[in-house]
Amino acid sequence: MLRRPRLQEFAAGLPQKLLMRGVLYGVATYFSWGVLPLYFHLLDDLPPLAILAHRVLWCLLFLLAWLAFQGELANYSRRAADPKLLRWLIPSGLLIGTNWYLFVFAVSQHRVTEVALAYYISPLISALWGLLFLREHLSQLQLSSLLLAALGVAYLALNAGGVPWMALAIAVSFATYSFLRKRAGVDSMLGLWIETLVLSGPAAVLAIACTPAQANWGLLALSGPLTGIPLLCFGVAARHLRLVTLGLLQYISPTLQFLVAVAAFEEPFGKDHAVAFICIWGAVALYSASALGRKFPAPASKI
């Protein structure tokens, strides 16, 4: 019986041109997610619930148009009724809706630094979920990274005015979402299609109830392609790159979010924040080092 090649082996054998294409698409994906707070800042005068509702609805319309163009609409619509998928993707849809809301709320409250902190520690929480719920083995480097990240959060809580609840809520919601997505075992496009369908009913009600008359509909409609296009880029990158490469590229997003928070939004960043972030960056470095040369879990798309 022939052995199926692992994804890492497949990627390693790709021509250099295709690998470079994967890197470019991967960088484009994580760059777009990293600067997303700049877009939501333009909608600062709208209630976060209204922005969330429009993001869901315009994303659904974008996916509808894309799937119709690809001739996959009937197939994806049929698969959206699969009970085995819905058992995972209904709760994952609720979680990504929560995560999107917290993201927009954090931007509206000028707390983008906490968003960056959240996406630095989210992969570490995913590793913790694997240890607790799937009995996955963690190396000494991975365990050390979890302890160092916890030390950074504890230092911030003790010295900077309290526990960074916003960062923890965003990180835990996204890590749990990633866990459910992994259990569902579907590609990112099908997953997002079903999740936006799940959220579309409540989103329509919220859009009607919360959208003010003077809202900029052009900017709101832009949320659809800004959600969908990076996902398409992520799909290309995932086909052409080793999983360890994708796992390292994912830290582009929180790094850019951090720069946006400090440089563009001029959010406060004092000594206590610096000490905490150094701990987090150290934890990320240890976790990344543990992934080099070994099988690396695929990072979930942030969508």
Beta strands, then each sheet from edge to edge (+ up, - down):
end
